[in-house]
Amino acid sequence: MKQFAVTIVVSVYNVESVLNQVLQSIVLQTYPVREVLLIDNRSTDQSVVVADKFIKQHKRVPMRIIRRDRTYGISESYNLGAKLAKTDYIVTLHSDSMLPTRYELARLMVPLEKDPHGYIAAMPIVVHRKKEWEQYNFWQKCLFAHIVGRQEHALSGNFDAYKRAVFLSLGGYDTKHFNNFIGSEDADMHFRLKKAGNIAKTNARVVHMHVNDPSYRLGDWLARRKFLAISYGRQLQLHVQDMGPLALAPFFVKPALALVSVLALWNWVYILPLLLFPFFYMSVMFRSPETNRDSRILLLPFIIIFLVFYETYFMLYSFWFFKERRV
């Protein structure tokens, strides 16, 4: 099969602790990489220093840094990279996502090589390892507790391959409806690509490490949950008609719990699903010896119950009232 040279686009923002590992995993790939574009979103840490040092020490794979004048976010970074790329295929990679073996890029490109007319994009298996999760502090563990250990196919920007011409013809990521304050741009891209052609599921794997933040606090977690709830509302607003019952079901678990719990005014039995929910939703927090020894575990069920109502409100508000931003 013919191998297509690719451009890898990495959106960089405050990832100095993991960036070297990510870049190392790129240069070890056996598949031909024409260029790596590191789009820095005005990082306030040493990310650019780390990247610059790595580039000087590793010449086999051409890399360059594009410094933005402000923080534009992942979507605009990928769009810029696609415009600057000189190859027919681009690969997007999160700057906190690492390729676990030398063969992941080759595996990602297999269906595009076999059937270049049949597929316009390819997705990997995104892995959330417990190894990384165990290094987080208590509140950051809470943030990722519901996905730790999960492995699933996803076109999420973590490590995706696109036909550059198709990506550009679709306008790239939608920066009109999605930005630094409203996410789900990856899901939106998935739906639009599906209408344009076929997306291949591959055996390629990418480890989403996330940046370990020792200063992560409860307020950070609540702010993130608000962001995600607003993002889910926007996703439903734009694509509810594109989603089948299985895809829609997870979005309505928390609203359903909130609604059913109101019925406890008539019969206390209706409150039981809400009371049991924390122990299913974040079971790893209650099973982990380290988190169980933390006194904050006693507060966690009450916080999760609060989040059921908190997230339901922001998701519904976003669905009904959020408008596209002006450009």
C-alpha positions in Angstrom: 0.0 0.0 0.0 1.1 3.5 -0.7 2.0 5.5 2.4 0.8 9.1 2.5 3.1 11.6 4.2 1.2 13.4 6.9 1.3 16.7 8.8 0.7 16.3 12.6 -1.0 19.4 14.1 -0.5 19.7 17.9 -2.5 22.4 19.8 -0.3 23.5 22.7 -1.3 25.2 25.9 0.4 24.9 29.4 1.6 21.3 29.0 5.2 21.6 30.0 5.0 18.5 32.3 4.0 16.1 29.5 4.9 17.8 26.2 8.4 16.2 26.0 6.8 12.7 26.3 4.2 13.5 23.7 6.8 14.8 21.2 9.1 11.8 21.9 6.2 9.5 21.0 5.8 11.3 17.7 9.4 11.1 16.5 9.5 7.4 17.3 6.6 6.6 14.8 7.5 4.4 11.9 5.1 6.2 9.5 6.4 9.1 7.4 5.7 12.5 9.0 6.4 15.4 6.7 6.1 18.0 9.4 4.8 18.6 13.0 3.2 22.0 13.6 3.1 23.0 17.2 0.4 25.7 17.5 1.1 27.5 20.9 -1.9 29.3 22.3 0.2 31.8 24.3 1.2 29.3 27.0 2.0 30.9 30.4 4.3 28.0 31.5 7.5 26.7 29.9 5.7 24.7 27.1 7.4 26.7 24.3 10.8 26.3 26.0 10.3 22.5 26.2 9.2 22.4 22.6 12.1 24.5 21.4 14.7 22.4 23.2 13.2 19.2 21.9 13.2 20.5 18.3 16.9 21.4 18.5 17.7 17.9 19.8 15.6 15.9 17.4 16.1 16.7 13.7 14.8 13.5 12.1 11.2 14.8 12.0 10.8 18.4 11.0 9.0 20.5 13.6 8.1 24.1 14.0 6.4 26.3 16.5 3.7 28.8 15.6 3.2 31.2 18.4 -0.3 32.8 18.6 -0.8 36.3 20.0 -3.5 35.0 22.3 -5.3 31.8 23.5 -7.5 30.8 20.5 -8.1 27.2 21.6 -7.9 23.8 20.1 -10.4 24.3 17.2 -8.7 27.4 15.8 -5.3 25.7 16.2 -6.3 22.7 14.2 -7.9 24.9 11.6 -4.7 27.0 11.3 -2.6 23.8 11.1 -4.8 22.4 8.3 -4.4 25.6 6.3 -0.6 25.6 6.8 -0.1 21.9 6.0 1.4 20.9 2.7 0.2 17.2 2.8 -3.0 15.6 1.6 -3.6 14.2 5.1 -3.4 15.9 8.5 -3.4 14.3 11.9 -4.6 16.2 15.0 -3.0 15.4 18.3 -3.8 16.8 21.8 -0.6 18.1 23.5 -1.4 15.9 26.5 -1.9 12.7 24.5 0.8 10.2 23.9 1.2 7.4 21.4 2.1 4.2 23.3 4.0 2.4 20.6 5.9 3.2 17.4 3.1 1.8 15.2 0.1 3.9 16.2 0.3 6.4 13.3 0.7 3.5 10.8 -2.4 1.8 12.3 -4.4 5.0 12.1 -3.6 5.4 8.4 -4.2 1.8 7.3 -7.9 2.3 6.2 -7.1 5.5 4.4 -4.3 3.7 2.5 -6.4 0.7 1.7 -9.4 2.7 0.5 -8.4 6.4 -0.1 -11.7 7.0 -2.0 -13.9 5.3 0.6 -12.7 7.0 3.8 -12.3 10.6 4.6 -11.1 10.3 8.2 -9.9 7.7 10.8 -10.3 7.5 14.6 -8.3 5.7 17.2 -9.0 4.0 20.5 -8.7 6.6 23.2 -7.3 5.2 26.5 -7.6 6.7 29.9 -5.1 4.7 32.0 -5.4 4.3 35.8 -1.6 4.8 36.0 -2.0 8.5 35.3 -5.2 8.9 37.3 -3.5 7.6 40.5 -1.0 10.5 40.3 -3.7 13.2 40.5 -4.8 15.0 43.7 -8.2 14.3 45.1 -10.3 16.8 43.1 -8.6 16.1 39.8 -9.3 12.4 40.5 -12.9 13.4 40.8 -12.8 15.1 37.4 -11.7 11.9 35.6 -13.2 9.3 37.9 -16.0 8.4 35.5 -13.7 7.7 32.6 -10.6 6.1 34.3 -9.8 2.8 32.7 -12.0 3.4 29.8 -11.0 2.5 26.2 -13.2 3.6 23.4 -13.2 4.6 19.8 -13.6 8.4 19.5 -13.1 11.1 16.9 -12.2 13.6 19.6 -9.2 15.5 18.3 -6.9 13.4 20.5 -5.4 11.6 17.5 -7.5 11.7 14.4 -6.6 11.6 10.7 -8.4 13.6 8.0 -8.3 14.1 4.3 -7.1 17.7 4.3 -9.2 18.8 1.4 -12.4 17.4 3.0 -11.5 19.0 6.4 -11.0 22.4 4.7 -14.2 22.1 2.5 -16.2 21.6 5.7 -14.7 24.8 7.2 -12.7 22.8 9.7 -13.8 22.9 13.3 -16.8 25.1 13.9 -15.4 28.1 15.8 -18.7 30.1 15.5 -20.7 27.8 17.8 -17.8 26.4 19.8 -14.9 28.2 21.5 -12.9 28.2 24.7 -16.1 28.5 26.7 -18.3 26.0 24.9 -16.9 22.6 24.0 -18.2 19.6 22.0 -16.5 20.8 18.8 -15.2 17.3 18.3 -18.7 15.8 18.4 -19.9 18.4 16.0 -17.0 17.6 13.6 -17.9 13.9 13.8 -21.5 14.5 12.8 -20.5 16.8 9.9 -17.9 14.3 8.7 -20.4 11.4 8.8 -22.6 13.4 6.4 -19.6 14.0 4.0 -18.3 10.4 3.9 -17.0 7.4 5.8 -15.0 7.5 9.0 -12.9 4.4 9.8 -12.4 2.9 13.3 -8.9 1.7 13.7 -6.7 -0.3 16.1 -4.5 2.7 16.7 -4.3 3.7 20.4 -3.6 7.0 22.1 -3.2 7.6 25.8 -4.9 10.7 27.0 -2.7 11.6 30.0 -4.0 15.0 31.0 -1.7 17.4 32.7 -1.2 16.6 36.4 -2.1 19.7 38.3 -1.2 19.5 42.1 -3.1 22.8 42.7 -6.4 21.5 41.3 -9.2 22.5 43.6 -12.9 21.9 44.1 -13.7 25.2 42.4 -11.8 24.0 39.3 -13.8 20.8 39.2 -17.1 22.6 39.5 -16.1 25.1 36.8 -15.2 22.2 34.5 -18.5 20.5 35.1 -20.3 23.7 34.3 -18.3 24.0 31.1 -19.1 20.4 30.1 -22.8 20.9 30.9 -23.0 24.0 28.7 -21.1 22.1 26.0 -23.6 19.2 26.1 -26.5 21.6 25.8 -24.9 23.1 22.7 -24.3 19.7 21.2 -28.0 18.8 21.7 -29.0 22.1 20.3 -27.2 21.5 17.1 -27.3 17.8 16.6 -30.2 16.2 18.6 -31.7 15.1 15.2 -28.5 13.3 14.3 -28.3 11.3 17.5 -29.9 7.9 18.0 -31.5 6.8 21.3 -28.3 5.1 22.6 -26.3 8.3 21.9 -28.9 10.5 23.5 -29.5 8.4 26.7 -26.4 9.5 28.7 -27.4 13.2 28.3 -30.7 12.6 30.1 -29.5 10.5 33.0 -28.9 13.5 35.3 -32.0 15.5 34.2 -34.1 12.3 34.8 -32.6 11.9 38.3 -33.3 15.5 39.1 -36.9 15.1 37.9 -37.5 11.8 39.7 -36.1 13.2 42.9 -38.8 15.9 42.9 -41.4 13.1 43.2 -39.9 12.4 46.7 -42.3 15.1 47.9 -45.0 12.5 47.5 -43.1 9.3 48.2 -39.6 9.1 49.7 -38.8 6.0 47.5 -38.2 8.3 44.5 -35.1 9.8 46.2 -33.3 6.5 46.3 -31.9 6.6 42.7 -30.4 10.0 43.4 -28.8 8.8 46.7 -27.3 5.7 45.0 -26.1 7.5 41.9 -22.8 8.8 43.3 -21.6 5.3 44.2 -22.2 4.1 40.7 -21.1 7.2 38.8 -17.8 7.5 40.7 -17.4 4.0 42.0 -13.6 4.2 41.6 -13.4 7.0 44.2 -15.1 4.9 46.8 -13.1 1.8 45.9 -9.7 3.3 45.8 -7.8 2.9 49.2 -6.1 6.3 48.8 -9.3 8.3 48.2 -11.1 6.3 50.9 -8.6 7.5 53.4 -9.2 11.1 52.5 -11.7 12.8 54.7 -13.2 14.6 51.7 -14.7 11.3 50.5 -17.5 12.0 53.1 -18.5 15.1 51.3 -18.3 13.6 47.8 -21.8 12.0 47.6 -23.4 15.4 48.5 -21.3 17.2 46.0 -22.2 14.7 43.2 -25.9 15.1 44.1 -25.5 18.9 43.9 -23.9 18.5 40.5 -26.9 16.5 39.2 -29.0 19.7 39.6 -26.2 22.1 38.8 -25.3 20.4 35.5 -28.9 19.8 34.5 -29.6 23.5 34.9 -26.7 24.6 32.7 -27.2 22.0 30.1 -30.9 22.9 29.7 -30.1 26.6 29.8 -27.5 26.2 27.0 -29.9 24.1 25.0 -32.7 26.6 25.1 -30.9 30.0 25.2 -27.3 30.0 24.1 -26.7 31.6 20.7 -23.8 31.4 18.3 -21.1 33.9 19.0 -20.4 36.8 16.6 -17.3 36.5 14.4 
